[in-house]
């Protein structure tokens, strides 16, 4: 008999699975309570070894999310939103000693396949492989709300289940899996109405755990395990100049890509709207609304050219931004990212400036997704977007450690708005921010007459980084390039044990930001 492929597979989730997992959670929980694809990407990027999915004949039918936390956080009173980092897994701590189960979700059409049991076994295998002390989570008690009149306090209901006076399918299942009840977590997940918003704190103690004094975090998902220790980035301060043919623009771009590649840079970033230099080819001054349509006609050639450079020079290129006509006919300001593996990604500018809207009728875009690269996840914020803190936090929640900001500002005050906000984003998100601006002028192009820039590579403000939080910068209004090495290991260390720990110290009990799914306006993610 010929061998056949397995029908049911349990494997680690990958970022390419994010959309399918999000759809599964919408089916199970409804759209209002579903995970977003961005949250799934965050879980995977923050702790890839701890995320699992079940595939049945190629279809995603279950997923399981975990993170590592200190025992003190896991075994004391807490809320799901706080310990899970709002569902993004940002509270993952490689130096912790407890594997925390933040989610198990199974397609109701496949619940007879014991997928939940398989996930529980995977968690135990991971816990033992990482030499952790145990597994904890807040388990549902879905029978409580129906019996609340008889058992006003969730502790009384729990005692009745443990004394076998009642049967609760979830609590009984978890106890049968070897978990020990540690108590009730009040108001753990308010949206879980069947459980009255409460949960049962469950603990599985690892029988193979090493003594606490000898345990180490050697394989616990820290950046050095899966990413380069440092990344070299280059930012181009690009001079706008009048040209006669498109080849001159391409020669100018290729020159800087070549320089960055010669310095063995992993990334090179260009400024916002630098492709508007192409409008100077036409010696007849075009009105703004016609000019922006003209520049959009170059999109296909521009993408092919930049993709070729990224592969040919073996470098990741953040291609500034380029006005692009989208399917509905709108013009959007879009940053294209060309990775050295030949893939192309895009990030739309979400917040057009008043002048962009007035002069060029540029519309705001949608979505903000971290982009996975061979140097870790990155994010892109185009100029004005950097002045809205929600966007940077959303990208960092998804695992981004470097944020690239192509910008185009006309004079020093406008430049300083971008510069100050970018440094604030670096501090509050404990990440690197790389800015790239245009200089020079285009006398025959409307609204591109003067420019001011001091491009920079910015860091958090802590002992591991440059004294002023500036790894490198450029002279004002000079065409040049700045290069710096950025330590990912130092970045993660500062997030866990820096003088301040902005990402860990957020008050999830006081505030949160919900991002809406652009495919279904009006629907948020939990």
Secondary structure, DSSP 8 states (H G I E B T S, - for coil): ------SEEEEE--GGGHHHHHHHHHHHH-GGG---HHHHHHHHHH-GGGEEEEEETTEEEEEEEEEEE-HHHHSSS--HHHHTTTTT-TT--TT-SEEEEEEEEE-GGGGGG-HHHHHHHHHHHHHHHTT-SEEEEEE--TTTGGGTTT-SSHHHHHHHHHTTSS--HHHHHHHHTT-EEEEEETTS-TT-GGGTT-EEEEEEE-TT---TTT---TTSS-HHHHS-SEEEEEEEEEEE---SSHHHHHHHHHHHHHHHHHTT-SEEE--TTGGGGGGGGS-S---HHHHHHHHHTTHHHHHHHHHHHHHHTT-EEE---EEEE-TTS-EEEEEEEE-TTS-EEEEE-SS--HHIIIII-EE-------EEETTEEEEE--GGGGG-HHHHHHHHHTT--EEEEEE--SSHHHHHHHHHHHHHHHHHHT-EEEEEEEEE--TTSTT-S------EEE--SSTTS-TTSEEEE--TT--EEEEEEEEHHHHHHHHHHSS--TTTT--TTT-----B-TTSTT-B--
